[in-house]
Amino acid sequence: MCGIVGYIGERQAQEILIKGLSRLEYRGYDSAGIAIVNDGLAVRKKSGKIAKLSESLDQSPLRGCLGIGHTRWATHGPPNDVNAHPHESTDGSFALVHNGIIENYTSLRDMLSGRGYTFSSQTDTEVLVRLIEDVHKRTGLSLGKAVRQALSQVHGTYGIALVSRDDPDMLIAARKGSPLILGVGEDEYFLGSDAAPIIEYTRKVVYLNDGELVVIRRNGFKVFSVDEVKLNKKIHELEWDLEQIEKGGFEHFMLKEIMEQPDSLENAMRGRLYDAEPWVQLGGLMDAVESLRNASRIVICACGTSWHAALVGEYLIESLVRIPVEVEYASEFRYRNPILRPDDAVLVISQSGETADTLAAVREAQSQNVPVYGICNTVGSTIARETDAGVYLHAGPEIGVASTKAFTAQVTVLAQIALRLGCNNTLDDAQMSEYVTALRAIPAQIKTVLKNAENIESIAKLFRYASNFLYLGRGPNFPVALEGALKLKEISYIHAEGYPAAEMKHGPIALIDQFMPVVFVAMKDSTYEKVVSNIEEVVARDGVVIVVTDAEPGELDHLCEHVIHVPKTLELLSPLLTVIPLQLLSYHIAVLRGCDVDQPRNLAKSVTVE
Protein backbone atom coordinates (compact mmCIF):
# COMPACT_ATOMS: atom_id res chain seq x y z
CA MET A 1 0.00 0.00 0.00
CA CYS A 2 1.16 3.54 -0.56
CA GLY A 3 4.15 4.16 -2.77
CA ILE A 4 7.63 5.61 -2.32
CA VAL A 5 9.95 6.95 -5.01
CA GLY A 6 13.33 8.57 -4.66
CA TYR A 7 16.05 9.88 -6.93
CA ILE A 8 19.62 11.12 -6.61
CA GLY A 9 21.77 11.89 -9.64
CA GLU A 10 22.27 14.59 -12.27
CA ARG A 11 18.76 14.69 -13.80
CA GLN A 12 15.97 16.94 -12.64
CA ALA A 13 14.16 14.96 -9.96
CA GLN A 14 10.64 16.37 -10.36
CA GLU A 15 9.83 14.59 -13.63
CA ILE A 16 11.26 11.29 -12.39
CA LEU A 17 9.33 11.49 -9.12
CA ILE A 18 5.98 12.37 -10.72
CA LYS A 19 6.34 9.68 -13.36
CA GLY A 20 7.34 7.19 -10.67
CA LEU A 21 4.35 8.09 -8.52
CA SER A 22 2.06 7.65 -11.53
CA ARG A 23 3.47 4.18 -12.03
CA LEU A 24 2.70 3.40 -8.39
CA GLU A 25 -0.93 4.60 -8.58
CA TYR A 26 -2.14 1.00 -8.79
CA ARG A 27 -0.98 0.39 -5.22
CA GLY A 28 -3.85 2.56 -3.96
CA TYR A 29 -3.65 6.11 -2.59
CA ASP A 30 -5.59 9.22 -1.65
CA SER A 31 -2.92 11.95 -1.69
CA ALA A 32 0.54 12.56 -3.10
CA GLY A 33 3.57 14.75 -2.56
CA ILE A 34 7.24 15.32 -3.29
CA ALA A 35 10.22 16.97 -1.59
CA ILE A 36 13.22 18.24 -3.57
CA VAL A 37 16.58 19.54 -2.33
CA ASN A 38 18.20 22.46 -4.18
CA ASP A 39 19.75 25.27 -2.12
CA GLY A 40 17.09 24.42 0.42
CA LEU A 41 14.24 21.97 0.81
CA ALA A 42 10.94 22.42 -1.03
CA VAL A 43 7.84 20.32 -0.32
CA ARG A 44 4.66 20.18 -2.41
CA LYS A 45 1.75 17.89 -1.59
CA LYS A 46 -1.94 17.55 -2.44
CA SER A 47 -4.86 15.34 -1.48
CA GLY A 48 -6.54 13.55 -4.36
CA LYS A 49 -5.03 12.28 -7.58
CA ILE A 50 -1.44 12.77 -8.69
CA ALA A 51 -2.79 14.91 -11.53
CA LYS A 52 -3.63 17.64 -8.99
CA LEU A 53 -0.08 17.60 -7.67
CA SER A 54 1.28 17.61 -11.21
CA GLU A 55 -0.85 20.62 -12.17
CA SER A 56 0.50 22.51 -9.16
CA LEU A 57 4.06 21.69 -10.16
CA ASP A 58 3.45 22.71 -13.77
CA GLN A 59 2.55 26.18 -12.54
CA SER A 60 5.54 26.37 -10.20
CA PRO A 61 8.18 23.69 -10.87
CA LEU A 62 10.66 22.51 -8.26
CA ARG A 63 14.21 22.25 -9.52
CA GLY A 64 16.82 19.96 -8.04
CA CYS A 65 18.50 16.60 -8.61
CA LEU A 66 17.66 14.98 -5.27
CA GLY A 67 14.15 14.20 -4.10
CA ILE A 68 11.57 11.84 -2.66
CA GLY A 69 7.90 11.30 -3.46
CA HIS A 70 4.96 9.48 -1.93
CA THR A 71 1.42 8.32 -2.55
CA ARG A 72 -0.51 7.93 0.72
CA TRP A 73 -3.26 5.46 1.60
CA ALA A 74 -4.76 6.89 4.77
CA THR A 75 -4.32 4.99 8.04
CA HIS A 76 -3.96 7.71 10.69
CA GLY A 77 -5.97 10.81 9.87
CA PRO A 78 -8.22 11.51 6.87
CA PRO A 79 -6.94 12.25 3.36
CA ASN A 80 -6.07 15.96 3.15
CA ASP A 81 -3.18 18.23 2.26
CA VAL A 82 -1.86 18.40 5.83
CA ASN A 83 -1.78 14.63 6.37
CA ALA A 84 -0.21 14.00 2.96
CA HIS A 85 3.49 13.14 2.78
CA PRO A 86 6.29 14.24 2.83
CA HIS A 87 6.42 15.52 6.43
CA GLU A 88 9.11 18.01 7.45
CA SER A 89 11.14 18.53 10.59
CA THR A 90 10.21 21.54 12.73
CA ASP A 91 13.02 23.65 11.27
CA GLY A 92 12.40 22.42 7.72
CA SER A 93 15.87 20.90 7.49
CA PHE A 94 14.75 17.44 6.39
CA ALA A 95 11.68 15.69 4.98
CA LEU A 96 10.52 12.10 5.21
CA VAL A 97 8.01 9.80 3.50
CA HIS A 98 6.75 6.64 5.15
CA ASN A 99 4.79 3.50 4.32
CA GLY A 100 3.53 1.29 7.15
CA ILE A 101 2.14 1.85 10.63
CA ILE A 102 3.96 3.05 13.76
CA GLU A 103 2.05 1.10 16.40
CA ASN A 104 3.46 2.95 19.41
CA TYR A 105 3.00 6.40 17.89
CA THR A 106 0.65 7.51 20.70
CA SER A 107 3.21 6.97 23.46
CA LEU A 108 5.98 8.49 21.31
CA ARG A 109 3.79 11.51 20.56
CA ASP A 110 3.07 12.02 24.25
CA MET A 111 6.78 11.81 25.06
CA LEU A 112 7.70 14.29 22.32
CA SER A 113 4.89 16.67 23.28
CA GLY A 114 6.35 16.68 26.78
CA ARG A 115 9.62 17.83 25.26
CA GLY A 116 7.94 20.77 23.57
CA TYR A 117 7.32 19.41 20.08
CA THR A 118 4.10 20.32 18.27
CA PHE A 119 2.26 18.44 15.55
CA SER A 120 0.28 19.79 12.61
CA SER A 121 -1.04 16.49 11.25
CA GLN A 122 -2.85 13.45 12.63
CA THR A 123 -0.37 11.00 11.16
CA ASP A 124 1.95 8.53 12.83
CA THR A 125 4.55 9.57 10.25
CA GLU A 126 4.94 13.08 11.65
CA VAL A 127 5.66 11.47 15.02
CA LEU A 128 8.52 9.55 13.42
CA VAL A 129 9.88 12.78 11.91
CA ARG A 130 9.82 14.51 15.31
CA LEU A 131 11.47 11.48 16.92
CA ILE A 132 14.36 11.56 14.41
CA GLU A 133 14.64 15.32 14.92
CA ASP A 134 14.76 14.87 18.70
CA VAL A 135 17.45 12.17 18.57
CA HIS A 136 19.48 14.23 16.08
CA LYS A 137 19.40 17.34 18.31
CA ARG A 138 19.90 15.67 21.68
CA THR A 139 22.75 13.34 20.67
CA GLY A 140 24.56 15.30 17.99
CA LEU A 141 24.66 12.14 15.88
CA SER A 142 24.78 12.34 12.10
CA LEU A 143 21.36 12.24 10.49
CA GLY A 144 21.91 8.67 9.27
CA LYS A 145 22.77 7.45 12.78
CA ALA A 146 19.90 9.45 14.27
CA VAL A 147 17.51 7.70 11.89
CA ARG A 148 18.87 4.30 12.98
CA GLN A 149 18.55 5.14 16.66
CA ALA A 150 15.04 6.56 16.23
CA LEU A 151 13.89 3.47 14.34
CA SER A 152 15.10 1.28 17.19
CA GLN A 153 12.42 2.92 19.36
CA VAL A 154 9.65 2.26 16.86
CA HIS A 155 7.19 -0.64 17.03
CA GLY A 156 5.40 -1.49 13.81
CA THR A 157 6.23 -1.44 10.12
CA TYR A 158 7.94 1.08 7.93
CA GLY A 159 9.48 1.82 4.59
CA ILE A 160 10.98 5.31 4.74
CA ALA A 161 12.96 7.69 2.58
CA LEU A 162 14.55 10.91 3.83
CA VAL A 163 16.37 13.89 2.30
CA SER A 164 18.06 16.83 4.01
CA ARG A 165 18.76 20.39 2.86
CA ASP A 166 22.00 20.27 4.87
CA ASP A 167 23.37 17.36 2.83
CA PRO A 168 22.28 17.66 -0.83
CA ASP A 169 24.25 14.52 -1.72
CA MET A 170 22.44 12.05 0.53
CA LEU A 171 19.27 9.97 0.32
CA ILE A 172 18.49 7.70 3.28
CA ALA A 173 16.06 4.78 3.15
CA ALA A 174 15.14 1.97 5.54
CA ARG A 175 12.59 -0.80 5.73
CA LYS A 176 10.85 -3.13 8.13
CA GLY A 177 7.82 -4.91 6.76
CA SER A 178 7.27 -2.49 3.87
CA PRO A 179 9.15 -3.19 0.63
CA LEU A 180 11.85 -0.96 -0.84
CA ILE A 181 14.00 -1.49 -3.92
CA LEU A 182 17.14 0.44 -4.83
CA GLY A 183 17.74 0.94 -8.57
CA VAL A 184 21.40 1.22 -9.52
CA GLY A 185 22.28 3.44 -12.51
CA GLU A 186 25.40 5.22 -13.75
CA ASP A 187 26.19 7.79 -11.04
CA GLU A 188 22.48 7.90 -10.20
CA TYR A 189 20.17 5.89 -7.99
CA PHE A 190 16.45 5.31 -7.85
CA LEU A 191 14.24 4.20 -5.00
CA GLY A 192 10.86 2.52 -5.28
CA SER A 193 8.31 0.52 -3.34
CA ASP A 194 8.48 -1.89 -6.26
CA ALA A 195 10.10 -2.04 -9.68
CA ALA A 196 7.46 0.01 -11.54
CA PRO A 197 9.07 3.46 -11.08
CA ILE A 198 12.59 2.10 -11.65
CA ILE A 199 12.40 -0.13 -14.73
CA GLU A 200 12.45 2.76 -17.23
CA TYR A 201 15.91 3.79 -16.03
CA THR A 202 17.73 0.64 -14.95
CA ARG A 203 17.28 -3.11 -14.62
CA LYS A 204 19.88 -3.39 -11.86
CA VAL A 205 18.35 -3.42 -8.39
CA VAL A 206 19.15 -4.15 -4.76
CA TYR A 207 16.40 -5.57 -2.57
CA LEU A 208 16.45 -4.20 0.96
CA ASN A 209 15.59 -6.66 3.73
CA ASP A 210 13.83 -5.93 6.99
CA GLY A 211 16.03 -4.10 9.46
CA GLU A 212 18.31 -2.65 6.77
CA LEU A 213 19.14 1.01 6.12
CA VAL A 214 20.84 2.41 3.04
CA VAL A 215 22.72 5.70 2.69
CA ILE A 216 22.83 6.65 -0.99
CA ARG A 217 25.18 9.19 -2.56
CA ARG A 218 25.87 9.98 -6.19
CA ASN A 219 29.13 8.03 -6.11
CA GLY A 220 27.75 4.93 -4.38
CA PHE A 221 25.64 3.45 -1.59
CA LYS A 222 26.17 1.69 1.72
CA VAL A 223 23.72 -0.69 3.38
CA PHE A 224 23.76 -1.22 7.14
CA SER A 225 21.97 -3.52 9.54
CA VAL A 226 20.13 -2.13 12.54
CA ASP A 227 23.23 -2.61 14.67
CA GLU A 228 25.33 -0.58 12.17
CA VAL A 229 27.12 -3.51 10.54
CA LYS A 230 27.95 -2.73 6.89
CA LEU A 231 26.40 -5.30 4.57
CA ASN A 232 27.45 -6.47 1.11
CA LYS A 233 24.34 -6.60 -1.06
CA LYS A 234 23.92 -8.50 -4.30
CA ILE A 235 22.74 -6.58 -7.37
CA HIS A 236 19.89 -8.38 -9.15
CA GLU A 237 18.55 -8.06 -12.69
CA LEU A 238 14.86 -7.19 -13.07
CA GLU A 239 12.74 -9.52 -15.21
CA TRP A 240 10.14 -6.88 -16.04
CA ASP A 241 10.12 -4.83 -19.25
CA LEU A 242 8.81 -1.28 -19.46
CA GLU A 243 6.10 -2.24 -21.97
CA GLN A 244 4.70 -4.75 -19.47
CA ILE A 245 3.68 -1.93 -17.14
CA GLU A 246 2.10 0.17 -19.91
CA LYS A 247 -1.50 -0.24 -21.09
CA GLY A 248 -0.48 -1.21 -24.60
CA GLY A 249 -3.51 0.34 -26.27
CA PHE A 250 -6.08 -1.06 -23.85
CA GLU A 251 -8.46 1.28 -22.05
CA HIS A 252 -7.64 -0.26 -18.68
CA PHE A 253 -4.91 -2.42 -17.19
CA MET A 254 -7.56 -4.85 -15.99
CA LEU A 255 -8.78 -5.53 -19.52
CA LYS A 256 -5.19 -5.85 -20.76
CA GLU A 257 -4.45 -8.38 -18.03
CA ILE A 258 -7.61 -10.38 -18.73
CA MET A 259 -6.60 -10.58 -22.38
CA GLU A 260 -3.00 -11.52 -21.46
CA GLN A 261 -4.04 -14.71 -19.68
CA PRO A 262 -3.31 -17.11 -22.56
CA ASP A 263 0.27 -15.80 -22.55
CA SER A 264 0.62 -15.58 -18.77
CA LEU A 265 -0.47 -19.22 -18.40
CA GLU A 266 1.94 -20.28 -21.13
CA ASN A 267 4.68 -18.54 -19.17
CA ALA A 268 3.57 -20.24 -15.95
CA MET A 269 3.99 -23.63 -17.66
CA ARG A 270 7.02 -22.93 -19.85
CA GLY A 271 9.87 -25.33 -19.12
CA ARG A 272 7.79 -27.11 -16.50
CA LEU A 273 5.53 -29.52 -18.41
CA TYR A 274 6.93 -32.42 -20.43
CA ASP A 275 4.70 -34.51 -22.68
CA ALA A 276 7.05 -37.39 -23.36
CA GLU A 277 7.53 -38.55 -19.80
CA PRO A 278 4.84 -37.28 -18.87
CA TRP A 279 6.50 -35.13 -16.26
CA VAL A 280 6.31 -31.85 -14.33
CA GLN A 281 9.52 -30.13 -13.32
CA LEU A 282 9.38 -27.27 -10.80
CA GLY A 283 12.95 -26.16 -10.23
CA GLY A 284 12.16 -24.01 -7.21
CA LEU A 285 10.62 -26.98 -5.42
CA MET A 286 13.13 -29.59 -6.56
CA ASP A 287 14.50 -30.18 -3.08
CA ALA A 288 11.08 -29.89 -1.41
CA VAL A 289 9.08 -32.50 -3.36
CA GLU A 290 9.66 -35.33 -0.93
CA SER A 291 8.96 -33.12 2.08
CA LEU A 292 5.64 -32.07 0.56
CA ARG A 293 4.80 -35.57 -0.63
CA ASN A 294 5.44 -36.99 2.83
CA ALA A 295 3.57 -34.28 4.69
CA SER A 296 0.67 -35.48 6.79
CA ARG A 297 -1.12 -32.22 6.01
CA ILE A 298 -0.56 -29.18 3.80
CA VAL A 299 -1.77 -25.84 5.17
CA ILE A 300 -2.23 -23.12 2.55
CA CYS A 301 -2.33 -19.48 3.72
CA ALA A 302 -3.40 -16.59 1.53
CA CYS A 303 -5.61 -13.49 1.34
CA GLY A 304 -8.28 -12.27 -1.08
CA THR A 305 -8.05 -13.64 -4.61
CA SER A 306 -5.02 -15.73 -3.64
CA TRP A 307 -7.20 -17.39 -0.98
CA HIS A 308 -9.69 -18.35 -3.68
CA ALA A 309 -6.87 -19.84 -5.75
CA ALA A 310 -5.80 -21.75 -2.63
CA LEU A 311 -9.29 -23.25 -2.36
CA VAL A 312 -8.98 -24.55 -5.93
CA GLY A 313 -5.57 -25.88 -4.91
CA GLU A 314 -7.20 -27.77 -2.07
CA TYR A 315 -9.40 -29.64 -4.55
CA LEU A 316 -6.41 -30.32 -6.82
CA ILE A 317 -4.02 -31.59 -4.16
CA GLU A 318 -6.54 -33.65 -2.20
CA SER A 319 -7.97 -35.22 -5.36
CA LEU A 320 -4.70 -35.93 -7.16
CA VAL A 321 -2.26 -36.50 -4.29
CA ARG A 322 -4.57 -37.61 -1.47
CA ILE A 323 -2.90 -35.40 1.13
CA PRO A 324 -5.24 -33.47 3.48
CA VAL A 325 -5.22 -29.74 2.79
CA GLU A 326 -6.47 -26.91 4.97
CA VAL A 327 -6.87 -23.42 3.53
CA GLU A 328 -6.44 -20.59 6.02
CA TYR A 329 -6.94 -16.85 5.84
CA ALA A 330 -3.42 -15.59 6.40
CA SER A 331 -4.87 -12.61 8.28
CA GLU A 332 -6.30 -14.94 10.93
CA PHE A 333 -3.67 -17.66 10.97
CA ARG A 334 -1.29 -16.45 13.65
CA TYR A 335 -3.99 -14.94 15.84
CA ARG A 336 -5.64 -18.23 16.68
CA ASN A 337 -2.44 -19.85 17.93
CA PRO A 338 -2.42 -22.46 15.13
CA ILE A 339 -1.49 -26.04 15.84
CA LEU A 340 1.22 -27.17 13.45
CA ARG A 341 2.87 -30.59 13.62
CA PRO A 342 6.45 -31.41 12.62
CA ASP A 343 5.27 -33.38 9.57
CA ASP A 344 3.02 -30.57 8.30
CA ALA A 345 3.99 -28.28 5.43
CA VAL A 346 2.82 -24.71 4.90
CA LEU A 347 2.28 -23.18 1.47
CA VAL A 348 1.71 -19.43 1.12
CA ILE A 349 0.36 -17.63 -1.94
CA SER A 350 0.76 -13.92 -2.73
CA GLN A 351 0.85 -12.09 -6.06
CA SER A 352 3.11 -9.33 -4.75
CA GLY A 353 5.13 -11.44 -2.35
CA GLU A 354 4.80 -8.56 0.12
CA THR A 355 1.36 -9.13 1.68
CA ALA A 356 1.80 -8.31 5.38
CA ASP A 357 -0.65 -10.92 6.69
CA THR A 358 0.84 -13.65 4.52
CA LEU A 359 4.35 -12.74 5.65
CA ALA A 360 3.15 -13.01 9.24
CA ALA A 361 1.87 -16.52 8.46
CA VAL A 362 5.29 -17.43 7.04
CA ARG A 363 7.01 -16.30 10.21
CA GLU A 364 4.47 -18.02 12.47
CA ALA A 365 5.04 -21.35 10.71
CA GLN A 366 8.81 -20.91 10.79
CA SER A 367 8.64 -20.15 14.52
CA GLN A 368 7.14 -23.63 14.92
CA ASN A 369 9.92 -25.16 12.77
CA VAL A 370 7.55 -26.13 9.97
CA PRO A 371 8.81 -25.84 6.36
CA VAL A 372 7.21 -23.01 4.38
CA TYR A 373 6.97 -22.86 0.60
CA GLY A 374 5.86 -19.88 -1.45
CA ILE A 375 3.96 -19.16 -4.64
CA CYS A 376 4.36 -15.55 -5.78
CA ASN A 377 4.67 -13.45 -8.89
CA THR A 378 7.29 -10.89 -7.95
CA VAL A 379 10.90 -12.01 -8.24
CA GLY A 380 12.99 -10.92 -5.28
CA SER A 381 9.97 -10.17 -3.10
CA THR A 382 10.11 -10.72 0.65
CA ILE A 383 8.08 -13.93 0.55
CA ALA A 384 10.33 -15.25 -2.22
CA ARG A 385 13.36 -14.56 -0.04
CA GLU A 386 12.02 -15.72 3.30
CA THR A 387 10.33 -19.01 2.37
CA ASP A 388 12.33 -22.22 2.24
CA ALA A 389 11.58 -22.81 -1.44
CA GLY A 390 8.87 -21.97 -3.92
CA VAL A 391 7.56 -21.33 -7.41
CA TYR A 392 7.27 -18.09 -9.35
CA LEU A 393 4.18 -17.46 -11.46
CA HIS A 394 6.04 -15.67 -14.27
CA ALA A 395 2.73 -13.99 -15.14
CA GLY A 396 4.35 -10.60 -15.65
CA PRO A 397 3.47 -7.48 -13.65
CA GLU A 398 -0.17 -7.13 -12.67
CA ILE A 399 -1.10 -3.46 -12.36
CA GLY A 400 -4.90 -3.58 -12.06
CA VAL A 401 -5.94 -3.72 -8.41
CA ALA A 402 -8.53 -6.42 -9.16
CA SER A 403 -6.41 -9.52 -9.73
CA THR A 404 -7.13 -11.53 -12.88
CA LYS A 405 -4.12 -13.14 -14.52
CA ALA A 406 -2.48 -13.76 -11.15
CA PHE A 407 -5.47 -15.90 -10.10
CA THR A 408 -5.31 -18.15 -13.16
CA ALA A 409 -1.51 -18.34 -12.95
CA GLN A 410 -1.75 -19.34 -9.28
CA VAL A 411 -4.24 -22.08 -10.11
CA THR A 412 -1.98 -23.23 -12.96
CA VAL A 413 1.02 -23.45 -10.64
CA LEU A 414 -1.04 -25.27 -7.99
CA ALA A 415 -2.15 -27.76 -10.65
CA GLN A 416 1.49 -28.36 -11.58
CA ILE A 417 2.45 -28.83 -7.92
CA ALA A 418 -0.34 -31.39 -7.53
CA LEU A 419 0.79 -33.23 -10.65
CA ARG A 420 4.43 -33.17 -9.54
CA LEU A 421 3.50 -34.63 -6.16
CA GLY A 422 1.19 -37.20 -7.74
CA CYS A 423 3.64 -38.32 -10.42
CA ASN A 424 5.01 -41.84 -9.74
CA ASN A 425 2.89 -41.79 -6.63
CA THR A 426 -0.90 -41.49 -6.77
CA LEU A 427 -1.08 -40.90 -10.54
CA ASP A 428 -0.10 -43.40 -13.22
CA ASP A 429 1.33 -42.45 -16.60
CA ALA A 430 -2.06 -42.43 -18.30
CA GLN A 431 -3.50 -40.03 -15.72
CA MET A 432 -0.44 -37.82 -15.86
CA SER A 433 -0.64 -37.70 -19.63
CA GLU A 434 -4.32 -36.79 -19.51
CA TYR A 435 -3.71 -33.88 -17.13
CA VAL A 436 -0.57 -32.60 -18.84
CA THR A 437 -2.35 -32.60 -22.18
CA ALA A 438 -5.41 -30.86 -20.73
CA LEU A 439 -3.32 -28.24 -18.93
CA ARG A 440 -1.34 -27.49 -22.07
CA ALA A 441 -4.62 -26.91 -23.94
CA ILE A 442 -5.93 -24.30 -21.48
CA PRO A 443 -4.27 -21.18 -23.00
CA ALA A 444 -5.79 -21.90 -26.44
CA GLN A 445 -9.16 -22.57 -24.80
CA ILE A 446 -9.00 -19.23 -22.97
CA LYS A 447 -8.37 -17.55 -26.33
CA THR A 448 -11.61 -19.14 -27.54
CA VAL A 449 -13.51 -17.78 -24.53
CA LEU A 450 -12.09 -14.29 -25.11
CA LYS A 451 -12.92 -14.34 -28.83
CA ASN A 452 -16.51 -15.48 -28.24
CA ALA A 453 -17.31 -13.18 -25.33
CA GLU A 454 -19.30 -10.55 -27.20
CA ASN A 455 -22.53 -11.40 -25.34
CA ILE A 456 -20.95 -10.66 -21.94
CA GLU A 457 -21.00 -6.92 -22.51
CA SER A 458 -24.67 -7.09 -23.52
CA ILE A 459 -25.42 -9.00 -20.30
CA ALA A 460 -23.54 -6.31 -18.38
CA LYS A 461 -25.72 -3.61 -19.89
CA LEU A 462 -28.82 -5.35 -18.54
CA PHE A 463 -27.51 -5.72 -14.99
CA ARG A 464 -25.33 -2.66 -14.41
CA TYR A 465 -27.99 -1.14 -12.13
CA ALA A 466 -28.51 -4.26 -10.02
CA SER A 467 -28.01 -3.81 -6.27
CA ASN A 468 -27.09 -7.40 -5.45
CA PHE A 469 -25.71 -10.48 -7.18
CA LEU A 470 -25.49 -14.10 -6.08
CA TYR A 471 -22.76 -16.40 -7.47
CA LEU A 472 -23.12 -20.17 -7.09
CA GLY A 473 -20.89 -23.10 -7.98
CA ARG A 474 -19.97 -26.56 -6.75
CA GLY A 475 -16.78 -28.56 -6.39
CA PRO A 476 -13.73 -26.72 -7.74
CA ASN A 477 -16.06 -24.08 -9.17
CA PHE A 478 -17.30 -23.03 -5.74
CA PRO A 479 -14.08 -20.94 -5.32
CA VAL A 480 -14.80 -19.49 -8.78
CA ALA A 481 -18.18 -18.31 -7.48
CA LEU A 482 -16.36 -16.59 -4.60
CA GLU A 483 -13.87 -15.02 -6.98
CA GLY A 484 -16.58 -13.82 -9.37
CA ALA A 485 -18.44 -12.15 -6.51
CA LEU A 486 -15.25 -10.54 -5.22
CA LYS A 487 -14.40 -9.10 -8.64
CA LEU A 488 -17.86 -7.51 -8.94
CA LYS A 489 -17.65 -6.03 -5.44
CA GLU A 490 -14.13 -4.70 -5.92
CA ILE A 491 -14.60 -2.69 -9.07
CA SER A 492 -18.34 -2.00 -9.51
CA TYR A 493 -19.29 -1.54 -5.83
CA ILE A 494 -22.28 -3.88 -6.25
CA HIS A 495 -22.93 -6.14 -3.29
CA ALA A 496 -22.30 -9.74 -4.31
CA GLU A 497 -21.93 -13.03 -2.47
CA GLY A 498 -20.51 -16.37 -3.54
CA TYR A 499 -21.80 -19.66 -2.16
CA PRO A 500 -21.64 -23.37 -2.81
CA ALA A 501 -24.75 -23.93 -4.93
CA ALA A 502 -26.31 -26.37 -2.45
CA GLU A 503 -25.96 -23.82 0.36
CA MET A 504 -28.41 -21.54 -1.41
CA LYS A 505 -31.25 -23.42 0.29
CA HIS A 506 -29.73 -22.70 3.70
CA GLY A 507 -30.44 -18.98 3.69
CA PRO A 508 -29.63 -17.05 0.48
CA ILE A 509 -32.72 -18.40 -1.30
CA ALA A 510 -34.73 -15.93 0.80
CA LEU A 511 -33.21 -13.09 -1.22
CA ILE A 512 -34.16 -14.39 -4.64
CA ASP A 513 -36.76 -12.51 -6.68
CA GLN A 514 -37.01 -10.99 -10.18
CA PHE A 515 -34.52 -8.28 -9.22
CA MET A 516 -31.76 -10.64 -8.05
CA PRO A 517 -29.36 -11.83 -10.78
CA VAL A 518 -27.97 -15.28 -9.93
CA VAL A 519 -24.78 -16.41 -11.66
CA PHE A 520 -24.27 -20.18 -11.83
CA VAL A 521 -21.19 -22.11 -12.88
CA ALA A 522 -22.68 -25.33 -14.29
CA MET A 523 -20.05 -27.48 -15.95
CA LYS A 524 -20.98 -30.96 -17.17
CA ASP A 525 -19.03 -32.68 -14.45
CA SER A 526 -19.83 -34.79 -11.41
CA THR A 527 -22.05 -32.06 -9.94
CA TYR A 528 -23.87 -30.95 -13.10
CA GLU A 529 -27.27 -32.50 -12.36
CA LYS A 530 -27.24 -31.11 -8.83
CA VAL A 531 -26.45 -27.61 -10.09
CA VAL A 532 -29.23 -27.82 -12.67
CA SER A 533 -31.61 -28.66 -9.83
CA ASN A 534 -30.42 -25.53 -8.03
CA ILE A 535 -31.07 -23.50 -11.18
CA GLU A 536 -34.62 -24.91 -11.26
CA GLU A 537 -35.12 -23.70 -7.70
CA VAL A 538 -34.06 -20.17 -8.61
CA VAL A 539 -36.23 -20.09 -11.72
CA ALA A 540 -39.23 -21.26 -9.68
CA ARG A 541 -38.83 -18.12 -7.56
CA ASP A 542 -38.60 -15.74 -10.54
CA GLY A 543 -34.84 -15.33 -10.19
CA VAL A 544 -32.86 -14.19 -13.23
CA VAL A 545 -30.17 -16.73 -14.13
CA ILE A 546 -26.83 -16.20 -15.85
CA VAL A 547 -24.98 -19.47 -16.40
CA VAL A 548 -21.39 -20.28 -17.36
CA THR A 549 -21.33 -23.78 -18.83
CA ASP A 550 -19.72 -26.23 -21.22
CA ALA A 551 -23.11 -27.82 -21.98
CA GLU A 552 -24.16 -28.10 -25.61
CA PRO A 553 -25.73 -24.97 -27.12
CA GLY A 554 -29.45 -24.89 -26.36
CA GLU A 555 -29.26 -27.40 -23.52
CA LEU A 556 -29.89 -24.83 -20.77
CA ASP A 557 -31.69 -22.16 -22.78
CA HIS A 558 -35.10 -23.26 -21.50
CA LEU A 559 -34.02 -22.51 -17.93
CA CYS A 560 -31.49 -19.68 -18.20
CA GLU A 561 -32.03 -16.31 -19.78
CA HIS A 562 -28.32 -15.79 -20.34
CA VAL A 563 -25.90 -18.57 -21.23
CA ILE A 564 -22.13 -18.11 -21.55
CA HIS A 565 -20.31 -21.06 -23.12
CA VAL A 566 -16.78 -22.21 -22.34
CA PRO A 567 -14.84 -25.19 -23.79
CA LYS A 568 -14.72 -28.57 -22.11
CA THR A 569 -11.79 -29.59 -19.96
CA LEU A 570 -11.07 -31.83 -16.98
CA GLU A 571 -13.23 -31.03 -13.96
CA LEU A 572 -10.35 -30.01 -11.71
CA LEU A 573 -8.96 -27.63 -14.35
CA SER A 574 -12.30 -26.03 -15.25
CA PRO A 575 -11.82 -23.00 -12.92
CA LEU A 576 -9.16 -21.77 -15.37
CA LEU A 577 -11.91 -21.38 -17.97
CA THR A 578 -15.03 -20.59 -15.95
CA VAL A 579 -13.45 -17.60 -14.18
CA ILE A 580 -12.74 -15.76 -17.45
CA PRO A 581 -16.39 -14.79 -18.23
CA LEU A 582 -16.85 -13.66 -14.62
CA GLN A 583 -13.82 -11.38 -14.88
CA LEU A 584 -15.20 -9.88 -18.09
CA LEU A 585 -18.69 -9.50 -16.62
CA SER A 586 -17.40 -7.54 -13.64
CA TYR A 587 -15.16 -5.44 -15.90
CA HIS A 588 -17.94 -4.43 -18.29
CA ILE A 589 -20.40 -3.68 -15.49
CA ALA A 590 -17.83 -1.46 -13.77
CA VAL A 591 -17.06 0.43 -16.98
CA LEU A 592 -20.76 0.95 -17.69
CA ARG A 593 -21.24 2.28 -14.15
CA GLY A 594 -18.41 4.78 -14.66
CA CYS A 595 -16.20 3.24 -11.96
CA ASP A 596 -12.44 3.61 -11.75
CA VAL A 597 -11.66 0.06 -12.85
CA ASP A 598 -7.92 0.00 -12.23
CA GLN A 599 -7.97 1.99 -8.98
CA PRO A 600 -11.21 1.16 -7.15
CA ARG A 601 -11.94 3.25 -4.08
CA ASN A 602 -10.44 2.28 -0.73
CA LEU A 603 -8.42 -0.60 -2.21
CA ALA A 604 -4.70 -1.13 -2.65
CA LYS A 605 -2.92 -3.62 -4.88
CA SER A 606 -0.40 -4.73 -2.32
CA VAL A 607 -1.63 -4.78 1.28
CA THR A 608 1.59 -4.22 3.20
CA VAL A 609 -0.02 -3.14 6.49
CA GLU A 610 -2.32 -5.07 8.80
Secondary structure, DSSP 8 states (H G I E B T S, - for coil): --EEEEEESSS-HHHHHHHHHHHTGGG--SEEEEEEESSSEEEEEEES-HHHHHHHHHHS----SEEEEEEE--SSS-SSTTTSS-EE-TTSSEEEEEES-BTTHHHHHHHHHHTT---SSS-HHHHHHHHHHHHHHHH---HHHHHHHHHTT--B-EEEEEEETTEEEEEEEEEEBS--EEEE-SS-EEEESSSTTTTTT-SEEEE--TTEEEEEETTEEEEEETT--EE----EE----GGGGS-TT-S-HHHHHHHTHHHHHHHHHTTTEETTTTEE--GGGTTTHHHHHT-SEEEEEE-HHHHHHHHHHHHHHHHHH---EEEEEHHHHGGG-----TTEEEEEEESSS--HHHHHHHHHHHHTT--EEEEESSTT-HHHHHSSEEEE-------SSS-SHHHHHHHHHHHHHHHHHHBTTTB-HHHHHHHHHHHHHHHHHHHHHHHT-HHHHHHHHHHTT-SEEEEEE-GGGHHHHHHHHHHHHHHH--EEEEEEGGGGGGTGGGG-STT-EEEEE--SSTTHHHHHHHHHHHHTTT-EEEEEE-S-TTSSTTT-SEEEE-----GGGTHHHHHHHHHHHHHHHHHHTT--SSS-TT--SS----
